Every structure is written in C-alpha cells, then in structure tokens.
C-alpha cells in the first residue's frame, strides 16, 4: 500500500508543477497533421491530477466497473465472493481499488519519466490512421520532447499494480498467473477506452446532425 500512498503524494506535489517545453506539431504518415494538439507531452500537474480523477472515477471507468463486476458475479468468479449482490459489491470495489492504484502509480511515475498519460485523438484523419493511433497510444505515450515513446510508466504501473493487488485479492486469483492475465486485460481495457475516445465524439456529432430537422 505504500506505493499507493507515494503515488497520491506525488500527485499532490505535482499539482503546482509547471508545464514542460511546448511540443511541436507532429505528422502522421503522408504528411497529414497529427491528431495530437500542441500541448501533447507538456502536461501540467493539475492536468495530471485531472487525468487521474477522470480515469479513476469518471463515468467511463465507473460504468466499466458495473459491467466487469456484473460479469464476474454472473459466472461467480472469484468464487469466494459469491453470486449475490454482496459479491457484486466486493468485485466492484476490488476493481475500483485496482484502477485507482494503477492510475496513481502511472501518474506518479509519469512525473519522474516525463510521460503524458493522456490520449490524443487523430480527429479528421482516415479511418486507418485513427485505428493506428488507438493502438499506438495504448502502448506508447507522448513525452516532453513532443515525440511518442514506449509508455514505461504505464507498463510498470499496470504490471506492478496487478502484482501488488495479490496481497489483498481472494486466494483463488492471488498468484502471478492471474496477475499476468489482469495485466493483459488492463492493456485491453486501455485500448477499448482509447477506441471510445477516438470514435465516440465523431459518431455522436453525426447522430446529432442526423436528428436535426
């Protein structure tokens, strides 16, 4: 639990931090302007804290927890929690604890590694470029040089969180094999969230436009 406390402390300290160097606008294949705005990589302390809160307790995260806990309750996994409402609550709380821990670790380590955890959509680009953007920013992140690099803080936080959570999980899933599986699921969930962030706003605009008289 000391890692969680350390992450929370770093988040609080970085709230007053100054932004890094302004990133230049980068390009995708073919010279098309990249979807990332000019502040990619120069995340401030307040923006990092805002990312942590939204990613942990925002509507998307909380709704995802409902589906995850509901599925776990339906198949009664792990069995120690049971298939009733009490088990649903335990599963929901366990997931939320894991999400908070992982996000705090990623945000805290990101300060040290100068890694921007935010997602930047390739709005207006061809569909293929948007798909590549989703996949790329699942495993890479912007740094203060304005370039994308391997998201080391994300890897460390996702794997570290799932290994650490073995100390308070039900016995049937508190082993390294389940930790590896949860780590893979964590990146899958990140890709799903990126997909939603990439395509949902454009889809919503089209639906609204179609519904106008």
Order of alpha helices (4+ residues) and beta strands (2+ residues): alpha-alpha-alpha-alpha-beta-alpha-beta-beta-alpha-alpha
